[in-house]
Amino acid sequence: MTVLIVDDEVYMVEYIKKLVDWGKYGFNQLLTAGGGSLARDLIKEHQPELLITDIKMPKISGIDLAQIIAENSYRTKVIIISGYSDFAFA
């Protein structure tokens, strides 16, 4: 299975990447992107089983990525993360 981790803060991508023993949960491919544009392309190319994404990024947000997944009927599960304390935004 494939997981895609997306955040415009590179240190967050690295942190999440190291946070979990991905292989233990069946993920044999770990993809990362530092923004929504690259993530959009990776989603279309690899159709990962799991997307972990920041909610707010320049140009293409985590919400936009989730919409792309829904519009294309990909089976990707989405986890949206945010540093915002006000979840009305989400």
Stockholm file with secondary structure:
# STOCKHOLM 1.0

chainA/1-90         MTVLIVDDEVYMVEYIKKLVDWGKYGFNQLLTAGGGSLARDLIKEHQPELLITDIKMPKISGIDLAQIIAENSYRTKVIIISGYSDFAFA
#=GR chainA/1-90 SS CEEEEECSSHHHHHHHHHHSCGGGGTCCEEEEESSHHHHHHHHHHHCCSEEEEESCCSSSCHHHHHHHHHHTTCCCEEEEECSCSCTTCC
#=GC SS_cons        CEEEEECSSHHHHHHHHHHSCGGGGTCCEEEEESSHHHHHHHHHHHCCSEEEEESCCSSSCHHHHHHHHHHTTCCCEEEEECSCSCTTCC
//
